[in-house]
Amino acid sequence: MNILVTGSNGQLGNEIQELSRQYPSWSFRFIDINELDLSSQKDVRTFFSMNQFGLVVHCAAYTAVDKAEQDPLRAMTVNATVPGQLAALCAASGTRMILISTDYVFNGRNFKPYSEKDPVDPLSVYGRSKYEGEKAMQKESVAGLILRTSWLYSGYGSNFVKSILNKAKKQEPLRVVFDQIGTPTYARDLAKAILEVIPEVMKMNSLELYHFSNEGAISWYDFAKAIVDIAEIPASVSPIETRELTQIAERPFYSVLNKAAIRERFGITIPYWRDSLKDCLSKLL
Ligand SMILES: NC(=O)c1ccc[n+]([C@@H]2O[C@H](COP(=O)([O-])OP(=O)(O)OC[C@H]3O[C@@H](n4cnc5c(N)ncnc54)[C@H](OP(=O)(O)O)[C@@H]3O)[C@@H](O)[C@H]2O)c1
């Protein structure tokens, strides 16, 4: 089976690359913007006319949440138009597709974990662009998955874990919001889940939507505190409120995802956030 993974230089793409070695009977092709700019429709069509895939795992995205507010056109092109075009090409060739989406499609006013049936109401350009990407994929008769995830981190790329570690090591003051609640997701766990569900996805004839994050629910403050505690860096972390920050994009105050559906559908086990954080830190430190 030929599997195309986009966004291979990103957090999730890199984790899939690393784990793909455990699947020697599948043939993987990893691409990123240096090889193919997915926003060039002509180049994408040419690429698909020259290559055939059984599955496309679409990890590439415009992920700069604040920058997206100032460049909505680029965010919409990469996060909405591109998935739509990929989905159309996949539908035409009977290729399955997995699209990664986000908890930021929700407005955060829930008081219990969001299920796939909860209404969306994105607060930011990034959230809206990702939701438009979901809709663009749903318009095509493509079979596969939309997987919404949250607060991704990894040993690869830049992310919250690495930024807290760097600041803590330099003894910089750590002021972190305690009023945004969600669940961190170790990109390696998401990569592992994606690879585990592929055999089932290849049997699917329709598009299904699921939520995936690590288990548990915490604030960014709790997350930062756990990072410095596990790393045994003597740093002090101060809790602050979102209104004390100057973030350009609005974030949901509560974006915990309910994973009951994906656990039940695919029989996967999802690690607790702190266990996964320890795992990632043991590799990073
Ligand atoms: N990061 C999070 O906290 C988070 C949370 C929820 C959901 N997600 C979703 O999870 C998925 C994976 O996220 P991630 O953190 O692994 O992302 P990431 O580290 O930002 O990687 C995305 C990759 O896509 C590439 N890319 C951007 N525009 C492209 C284009 N036009 N053509 C080809 N490649 C392009 C990026 O290249 P450049 O770096 O050069 O732009 C980057 O290598 C994304 O769909 C994201 O929206 C992420």
The ligand as an SDF file (V2000), in Angstrom:
LIG
                    3D

 48 52  0  0  0  0  0  0  0  0999 V2000
    0.0810   22.3060   16.7730 N   0  0  0  0  0  0  0  0  0  0  0  0
   -1.0310   22.1870   17.4780 C   0  0  0  0  0  0  0  0  0  0  0  0
   -1.0810   22.5310   18.6680 O   0  0  0  0  0  0  0  0  0  0  0  0
   -2.2690   21.5990   16.8440 C   0  0  0  0  0  0  0  0  0  0  0  0
   -3.4390   21.5080   17.5980 C   0  0  0  0  0  0  0  0  0  0  0  0
   -4.5730   20.9560   17.0030 C   0  0  0  0  0  0  0  0  0  0  0  0
   -4.5360   20.5240   15.6860 C   0  0  0  0  0  0  0  0  0  0  0  0
   -3.3900   20.6520   14.9680 N   0  0  0  0  0  0  0  0  0  0  0  0
   -3.3690   20.1760   13.5750 C   0  0  0  0  0  0  0  0  0  0  0  0
   -2.5380   19.0330   13.5170 O   0  0  0  0  0  0  0  0  0  0  0  0
   -1.8820   18.9590   12.2420 C   0  0  0  0  0  0  0  0  0  0  0  0
   -0.3900   18.7780   12.4350 C   0  0  0  0  0  0  0  0  0  0  0  0
    0.0930   19.8940   13.1940 O   0  0  0  0  0  0  0  0  0  0  0  0
    1.6430   20.1010   13.4850 P   0  0  0  0  0  0  0  0  0  0  0  0
    1.7560   20.7710   14.8040 O   0  0  0  0  0  0  0  0  0  0  0  0
    2.3920   18.8500   13.1900 O   0  0  0  0  0  0  0  0  0  0  0  0
    1.9730   21.2030   12.3570 O   0  0  0  0  0  0  0  0  0  0  0  0
    3.3790   21.8470   12.0220 P   0  0  0  0  0  0  0  0  0  0  0  0
    4.4370   21.3480   12.9350 O   0  0  0  0  0  0  0  0  0  0  0  0
    3.1610   23.3230   11.8850 O   0  0  0  0  0  0  0  0  0  0  0  0
    3.6760   21.2190   10.5800 O   0  0  0  0  0  0  0  0  0  0  0  0
    2.9210   21.5580    9.4640 C   0  0  0  0  0  0  0  0  0  0  0  0
    3.7960   21.3850    8.2480 C   0  0  0  0  0  0  0  0  0  0  0  0
    3.0370   21.7250    7.0850 O   0  0  0  0  0  0  0  0  0  0  0  0
    3.8610   22.4910    6.2390 C   0  0  0  0  0  0  0  0  0  0  0  0
    3.0990   23.3270    5.3290 N   0  0  0  0  0  0  0  0  0  0  0  0
    2.5190   24.5380    5.5700 C   0  0  0  0  0  0  0  0  0  0  0  0
    1.9960   25.0460    4.4650 N   0  0  0  0  0  0  0  0  0  0  0  0
    2.2280   24.1450    3.4600 C   0  0  0  0  0  0  0  0  0  0  0  0
    1.9620   24.1420    2.0750 C   0  0  0  0  0  0  0  0  0  0  0  0
    1.3370   25.1530    1.4660 N   0  0  0  0  0  0  0  0  0  0  0  0
    2.3640   23.0720    1.3520 N   0  0  0  0  0  0  0  0  0  0  0  0
    3.0070   22.0340    1.9480 C   0  0  0  0  0  0  0  0  0  0  0  0
    3.3050   21.9930    3.2500 N   0  0  0  0  0  0  0  0  0  0  0  0
    2.9340   23.0530    4.0040 C   0  0  0  0  0  0  0  0  0  0  0  0
    4.6730   23.3320    7.2070 C   0  0  0  0  0  0  0  0  0  0  0  0
    5.7790   23.9220    6.5800 O   0  0  0  0  0  0  0  0  0  0  0  0
    6.3020   25.3500    7.1390 P   0  0  0  0  0  0  0  0  0  0  0  0
    6.6830   25.1050    8.5760 O   0  0  0  0  0  0  0  0  0  0  0  0
    7.4310   25.6830    6.2520 O   0  0  0  0  0  0  0  0  0  0  0  0
    5.1280   26.2890    7.0360 O   0  0  0  0  0  0  0  0  0  0  0  0
    5.0330   22.3100    8.2610 C   0  0  0  0  0  0  0  0  0  0  0  0
    6.1940   21.5870    7.9370 O   0  0  0  0  0  0  0  0  0  0  0  0
   -2.3000   20.2340   11.4990 C   0  0  0  0  0  0  0  0  0  0  0  0
   -3.3890   19.9460   10.6730 O   0  0  0  0  0  0  0  0  0  0  0  0
   -2.7620   21.1780   12.5990 C   0  0  0  0  0  0  0  0  0  0  0  0
   -3.7030   22.1130   12.1540 O   0  0  0  0  0  0  0  0  0  0  0  0
   -2.2480   21.1720   15.5150 C   0  0  0  0  0  0  0  0  0  0  0  0
  1  2  1  0
  2  3  2  0
  2  4  1  0
  4  5  1  0
  4 48  2  0
  5  6  2  0
  6  7  1  0
  7  8  2  0
  8  9  1  0
  8 48  1  0
  9 10  1  0
  9 46  1  0
 10 11  1  0
 11 12  1  0
 11 44  1  0
 12 13  1  0
 13 14  1  0
 14 15  2  0
 14 16  1  0
 14 17  1  0
 17 18  1  0
 18 19  2  0
 18 20  1  0
 18 21  1  0
 21 22  1  0
 22 23  1  0
 23 24  1  0
 23 42  1  0
 24 25  1  0
 25 26  1  0
 25 36  1  0
 26 27  1  0
 26 35  1  0
 27 28  2  0
 28 29  1  0
 29 30  1  0
 29 35  2  0
 30 31  1  0
 30 32  2  0
 32 33  1  0
 33 34  2  0
 34 35  1  0
 36 37  1  0
 36 42  1  0
 37 38  1  0
 38 39  2  0
 38 40  1  0
 38 41  1  0
 42 43  1  0
 44 45  1  0
 44 46  1  0
 46 47  1  0
M  CHG  2   8   1  16  -1
M  END
$$$$
